[in-house]
C-alpha cells in the first residue's frame, strides 16, 4: 500500500509540474504577443526577456521530474509493506 502511494505521489509530481509549465508558457507567450502588438519597436528587448523567463520557467518541471524519478527508483523499492 505504501509503495502505491509513492507511485501516485511521483505521478502527481511529474504531471502537475508539466501542467503548470504548460499553463505558464501559454500565459507567457500570450502576454509577449500582446506587448509586441502594443509596442513593436520594443520587440528585440522583449524577446530577450521572454527567453530568459522561458528558461527559468523550464526549470520547474525539470526539478519535479528529478524528484519524481528519485521517488520511483530510490524511495519506492525501499518501501516495504
C-alpha positions, 0 to 999 in steps of 0.5 A: 500500500505504501509503495502505491502511494509513492507511485501516485505521489511521483505521478502527481509530481511529474504531471502537475509540474508539466501542467503548470509549465504548460499553463505558464508558457501559454500565459507567457507567450500570450502576454509577449504577443500582446506587448509586441502588438502594443509596442513593436519597436520594443520587440528585440528587448522583449524577446530577450526577456521572454527567453530568459523567463522561458528558461527559468520557467523550464526549470520547474518541471525539470526539478519535479521530474528529478524528484519524481524519478528519485521517488520511483527508483530510490524511495519506492523499492525501499518501501516495504509493506 
